[in-house]
């Protein structure tokens, strides 16, 4: 069914999200192909938080921490908060630390876990 959905509309992010979710329980998850699927899904729909979060988790699992920061930063900087904001900021802090990125200091001199938009690493390289 997912193959047919992809054939019908290769630009529908929902197909990429479904492909990633379908594979998430596999022993080999996340494979290089899974990472490419998640990257493409986020590229097609960067506003979909569940897709960004899945991509960040997969990147962290593969020790691609700078890429995880790229996906987590917008989620952790959500001005509307949300139930998972504390968890997201902690995950972002861990990813930044493991990527060797220092926490940004805010005007009060305290560490700013959310960072600042200028500190977002460049988008991950797309694979053909």
Beta strands, then each sheet from edge to edge (+ up, - down):
strand 1: 104-105
strand 2: 111-112
sheet 1: 1+ 2-
end
